[in-house]
Amino acid sequence: MENNYSVEEILSAIDDLQKIKKEKKITSVNNTPKTENSIIPKDTLKLIEEAEKNKS
């Protein structure tokens, strides 16, 4: 089962996949529950923020 695809078709498919990936990322960020910062101690928040920065 051999399929021959043009370069244009392959690039178009890659574009479509990247758009889908971006859409999923946006919806996952929008769906994250927001926590009230006053409940979490400031020192803990600083540690979490530092960990998130180092994660990237």
SVG drawing of the C-alpha trace seen along z (x, -y; Angstrom):
<svg xmlns="http://www.w3.org/2000/svg" viewBox="-13 -37 28 39">
<polyline fill="none" stroke="black" stroke-width="0.4" points="0.0,0.0 2.1,-2.8 0.7,-6.4 2.4,-9.2 1.7,-12.7 2.9,-16.0 4.9,-18.4 2.0,-20.7 -0.3,-18.1 2.2,-17.2 2.8,-20.8 -1.0,-21.4 -1.5,-18.4 1.3,-19.6 -0.4,-23.1 -3.7,-21.5 -2.1,-19.5 -0.4,-22.5 -3.6,-24.4 -5.4,-21.6 -2.6,-21.5 -2.8,-25.2 -6.6,-25.0 -6.3,-22.2 -3.6,-24.1 -5.8,-27.2 -8.9,-25.3 -6.8,-23.5 -5.5,-26.8 -9.0,-28.3 -10.4,-25.3 -7.9,-25.3 -9.6,-26.1 -8.6,-29.4 -7.5,-29.2 -7.8,-32.1 -4.3,-33.3 -5.2,-34.4 -5.6,-30.8 -2.1,-29.8 0.8,-31.3 3.0,-33.7 6.2,-31.6 4.4,-28.6 3.3,-30.8 6.9,-31.9 8.1,-28.3 5.4,-27.3 6.2,-30.2 9.9,-29.4 9.2,-25.8 7.0,-26.7 9.7,-29.0 12.3,-26.3 10.0,-23.8 9.9,-25.8"/>
</svg>
